[in-house]
Structure formats: structure tokens, C-alpha cells
Amino acid sequence: MSSLMPCATATAFLLAAAASAADYPTTILGDQPSAYYRFEETSGTTAFDSSTNGVNATITYNSVSTSPVLGEPGIDTNSFDFLGGSDYGYVDIPESRLITPLAADGTNSAPFSAELWVRPTSYPANWSVPILQGVNNGTIVDGWNVYVSGPGAGNPAGQSYFYLDMRPGVFNGYADFLISFGAWYHLVLTFDGTNGVFYINSVAHPFTVGAGGFVPDTTQDALIGSGSSIGWLPFNGGVDEVAFYTNVLTASQVATHYTVGTNSFRVVPTGAGIVTSPTPQTNYSGLPVTFTVTASGTLPLTYMWLSNSIPVDPNASSFTFTAQYPQNNNANIEVIVTNAYGPPATSSVAALTVLTNLNIASPPGSIARNVGSYAAFHVTADGAVPITYAWSQSTDGGYTFTPIPGATNQTYWLSNVQTNQSGNQYAVLVSNPFTSSNPPAGTLTVQPRTDPPVPLNGYGAIVAADRPVAYWRLDETNGTLAEDAVGTFDGAYSPGSGTITYGATTGIPHSTDPAVILANGATIQIPFAPELNPDTAWSAEVWFQPSSLGAGGGDYRVILSSEYNNFSGSPWNGWYIYQQPSDTIAFVPQPGNGFIVAGPDDPANGNLLVAGKWYHLVVTDDLTDFNVYINGELRSGFPVSGIPFIPDGAGINNDGSPGITAGLGQTVIGERTDGAFNTFEGTVDDVAFYNYALTSQQVLSHALDAVQLSIARAGTNVVLTWPVGVLQKSTNAAGPYTDVSGTVTSPKTNAIGTRTIFWRVRVP
């Protein structure tokens, strides 16, 4: 082995020498790009195509002609610098088959590659877009783009990385390359029509696109520095050496481009400068506040933040701390930026205003609930924190109120309400360290059920034993009422322009109760209620059988949603579950817009959904993790802290304040609440909501339509527990089994005897 070492070393040296011998543009042109934008221009409105094809691009400046900045240092001389913000500039590359090549069928994508160097310079507020081709307006979903992620993307605090979006079926983030702002990154996308690779600094990230999983956009220009056509933020940072190819670059070619490029940076030492100073901030006491500066100059840059002229940490381009009243009120924040090449640069001063307000966005409100239902009184408040809650109850028409022990959350829950509670009033004292408020009390009206009772036998008994807040068995054979079997929250069958077929065959094991088929836009609409959108732990459950998959429909198909979107620029809230074009399930909590992807454990079908098969789906939120179960198995999960989530109804009013407003999004079976994406096509059955996170054992019991009987030894006895059903016993494992005589309820204690006894539970 040792005799081979000199040869290997010599080979590596020769390769390095060959790579460094050619300059960067010669290397790129040698691989025959279909379009190549060097961004060498220092003025004008044209970015010239350096390939032989002459597909010149247009430089569009912002309204004051300050972005993009031309002539900045880059690879093999110059680059363009994009400053982002609401008034931004960008480069427009005209749509062409040289940019978006098509296969012989004229519809699907032919092989292609796209390449660029990017230098993100600040942590974006959300998804920032250095390059895009195509649109995503909720109806048309095609093309591709690269994102730089920020806090709104659901990343851990302070972390940013690249995402690749190939619409409609590929959305991948690459946390193995955490972005260091001010550093250059070489990005290459290759796609052969089925398989792709996304390279970051020559490191390959392969992916597969199924049928219909990528739809090329043949109508939209490619944009550098703008995210407008896909609804996200413009880019803040440098871009250089953008190239397109009508073939797939090899890993060796990508590695050569990266090696030559990293040896070709133009280094022009410049002193530190302030591009954008920190802006004044206002926030409530106890909440975090962030001041940010954008600086220029040769790296490394050193930051010294000052509060009222006193130095404070950190040495970074942003300064985040918890605002406290009175010590931080009216503080003057500034930053001094230095490097080794010039005098220090000092930002302008930004003032901090710290508020002590306590705002009641919505009081508890009065509600009417059916006998036996859950009832929830909810108050929405914001302001200086910490905010505390103390609930009290009046049974004499509001004359006196008695504190309710332990009722210290935003929501006060009542279960199994009865007519003797009708007229009771519930009030809450809301406090923060500076003030308190006692909003008007809400009155509970308990009314008898007017609808015929829904049978809760068999599978229904198993679910009901786990105390759902609402449970739609979907056993109706006609009409418009989708009755809540356990609560107050009846839904309405809404065929729209489609059809609803009642009495369909269910897929629940051992069960014969019917299901419903939704087709061509038919849905089930359930009015908003806080009980269906708790700010505590929760679960949602549905049985479904898709007749049309995402790939077949060319879009996402929404199975279940409880989401609010007022289309006015305020954050969405709530959640939804859809079939993806890649034939997997995605759970999407808002407003983070991050999502959890899961597929069934079905290796024979690539762990993908199959049309005509039944699936049991459960999403749980235990306030620590979101979990997605399919057919009783935990298939995916994600920390709650990693995805910003606001339940429907606990979100943002049109005026920007938090709270419950009129016209909130309904809970909808078969469609996203705001109508975006495609409707579900197929059969649904037995949908249930809970105000706690189902355990994995409960989920499995529901998926199997079986009762879990537990036996534990206690001294000379055994203790049997079961959630529902009739206890049976036998002296033989094969039976026959007979009901245990007398009134027997769980738990049952039985003395250990000399005979072997076998136990089971019969569900009526």
C-alpha cells in the first residue's frame, strides 16, 4: 500500500494544478452553457449573456437606483449586490427554451442545470429568494427556486440555510450548510427529468421527482434577487456568475467549477461602512426585541453594540434582548462596526420604546352547548408579559363569583355539561406585572339535543371512550346535517358543484357503519368554535380513502383543515392536512408554513399513498412535538418549538392585534378553509377532534378497531382495566367466552386462584 502513496499524491497535485490553470469564465464556457451572466457590468440596464446565444437580461433598479449595486467584488472581478427591502431591484432573464428546456412531449422538463454564486448578508425575516423561475400563486404551482430561510420558515432561532423548491412536489431544506452571512456559496441544481441533485459548495444532495412532481414553467422569466412571483421576500446579498445548461452537469464538472471559483475571488480591501442602520423599535415589556445593522467592508467585521453609550454584547450584525420596563424604556441603541482597513463606522441611533399595556383582544363571550358536550371559554390578551389568568364562576346570575381552583390558563374547559349549569357565568381576571383587567363574563347556555342520537357502538364506542371534543361519524344517509355525535359542533354537507354519496362502504376494520364520498369539490363545513382549535394540546383524526392522488390531480389535495386566512397581509393561523403530488401526507401548521411529511409504512408501494386504499390518519400536538400517525404507526414528527404555530382563532385581527374575530376560518373536511389548492377526492369516515394528545396506544387501538385490555398484578390479585365494552372470561384461550356476571366496570380486581383464566373485552 505504501508504494502507491506517491502516485496518489502526484495525481491530486496534477488535478489541482489543472484546475487552477484555467480562469473561471473559460472553465464555464468550456462546458457550453446555454446562457451565462457574469455580472461584470458597472453601469447600464443590461446584464449580458456571455454564451454564444445572446439571451441578454434586464437590470431593473429600485425607485432610487440604489439596488442592485453593480461592480461589487465577486468571482473573477465583479458581482451584483441586492439590498432587499420593500423597494428592491432585480435582474430579469427572459423566458426561453435555453433556460427551461422541454422534453419531446412539449410539457415535461428536459434535462437542465442551473448554477450561481450567492452571498447572503443578513438574516431574512422569512423566505428570501436569490433566484426563481416560475410562479406559485395558490392556483398555478410550477417552476423552481432557491430560498434563504429565516425565522418565519420554522428554523431554530438564529439559523438559516438553503431550500430548494421544485413545484409542486419537491421542497427540501439543507441544514447541513448553516449559512454564515457575508460568505459566498456555490449552488448548482441538476435535473435529468426524473432525478435531481442540489449541490452546495460541491456537496451533493440528491432527490427523486415522481411523475408530475416537477412542472416546468414556460411562461415566466427567471428573476435574480426578487421573490415577488412566488409571494416571498427579495434577496439581500451578492449574486455572481449565473449560468444555465440544457444538460446535466456531472459531479466532476461541479467540483471543478467550485474549485476554480474559490480561487478566483477579487479581494479589494475596504473599510467598514454602514449600509442600513438599526431602526427604532417598540415592544412590550418582557418580550424580545431585535436591532439589526447591515454593514459593508472587507471581512472580518467586528460589531460593538451600545445601549445608552454603554457597550453590550454581542459581536454580531443583530442585537436581541428581552425588553424590560422601566430600565430599557427610551434606550438609545447604536453600533460601531470596524475592520482592519479603515476607521470605525458608527450607525445612527435607534430608540427603544417599552410598553406596559395589557390588551384584551377578545373577552370570553357567551356560548350555547348541547347536554353532554365540552364547552370552552377563551380570552385573548396580549401586552407586557408575563400574563396570568384566574377564572371564577357565578351561579347566581353574576351577583357573586367564586374562584375556580387551578383554572389559570387562557382557556377554561368544561366537560359533559348539564342543564343545571345553564345560566352559569364565567369570568377571568387577566394580569401582567403592571396592571390587570376583568373583561365581561361569558354565560353558558346548556340546551337539550334536538337531533336524533348517533349510535356509539362498535368502533364508535372505542372512540367515544377516549373523550373526543367532537366526533363526526358521517353515518347520515341523506340531508345536509353532519352530526357531532358527542358535542355541539354539527357540520353541513356542502356539495357545491360536486356530489356527496352517502352510505359508502367504510374501511374501518370490523366495522359496517357507512362513510361518505366527496367528489368534484364537495366538502363538509363545520362552523368555527374555540373547542375545535384549542391553545392547549390537541389531536385530529380521520379515516380516508383517496380516489385521486396528488400527482394525478397535479396539485395538493386537502383532506382536513382548520385554518384562517384573511388575505389582508396578516399571518395565517391554524393548520391543514393534504395529499402532496409526491403521494405523501403533509401536515402544515400556520403561520410558520413549515410542514411535516409522512407516508404509510407500505414498502410494496414505495411507502406512498395508493388510490383506493383506506388510511387511518392522526395528528397530535402535545405542546412539545407534532406527531403524524398513519395506520397506527408514528410516521413523522417535529418539535413544536421549531414551527411557529397559532391555532385558528387565537391569531391576528385585521388591525394587527391578536384575538378571535368574526368570520374566522371554519373546520372543513375535504378542502383548505380558504379554498386554496385542490379539494379531496374520495371517501372519508369517522373524524374526531380531542383537547389532548392521543397516546400511541390509543392511536393504535383506533387504527385496529380494538380495545386494549391491561392486566397488572397487585399482591395476590390482578387488576384488569379497559376503556369500554363488556368484560368476558374463559378457562380456554380459544373460548367459549361468557360475559362476567353482575355489574362489572373498569378497573376490576380479581383474586389469583389455582385455575388459569383468560380475559377479553366484547365491544357491543
Secondary structure, 3 states (H helix, E strand, C coil): CHHHHHHHHHHHHHHHHHHHHCCHHHHHHHCCCCEEECCCCCCCCEECECCCCCCCEEEECCCCCCCCEEEEEEECEEEEEEECCCCCCEEEECCCCCCCCECCCCCCECCEEEEEEEEECCCCCCCEEEEEECCECCCCECCEEEEECCHHHCCCCCCCCEEEEECECEEEECCCCCCCCCCCEEEEEEECCCEEEEEECCEEEEEECCCCCECCCCCCCEEECCCHHHCCEECEEEEEEEEEECCCCCHHHHHHHHHHHHCCECCCCCCCEEEECCCCEEEECCCEEEEECEEECCCCCEEEEEECCEEECCCCCEEEEECCCCCCCCEEEEEEEECCCCCCEECCCEEEEEECCEEEEECCCCEEEECCCCEEEECEEEECCCCEEEEEEECCCCCCCEECCCCCCCEEEECCCCHHHCCCEEEEEEECCCCEECCCCEEEEEECCCCCCCCCCCHHHHHHCCCCCEEECCCCCCCCEECECCCCCCEEEECCCCEEEEEECCCCCCCCCCEEEEECCCEEEECCCHHHCCCCCEEEEEEEEECCCHHHHCCCEEEEEEEECCCCCCCCEEEEEEECCCCCEEEEEEECCCCEEECCCCHHHCCCCCCCCCEEEEEEECCCEEEEEECCEEEEEEEHHHCCECCCCCCECCCCCECCCCCCCCEEECCCCCCCCEECCEEEEEEEEECCCCCHHHHHHHHHCCCCCEEEEECCEEEEECCCCEEEEECCCCCCCEECCCCCCCCEEEECCCCCCEEEEECC
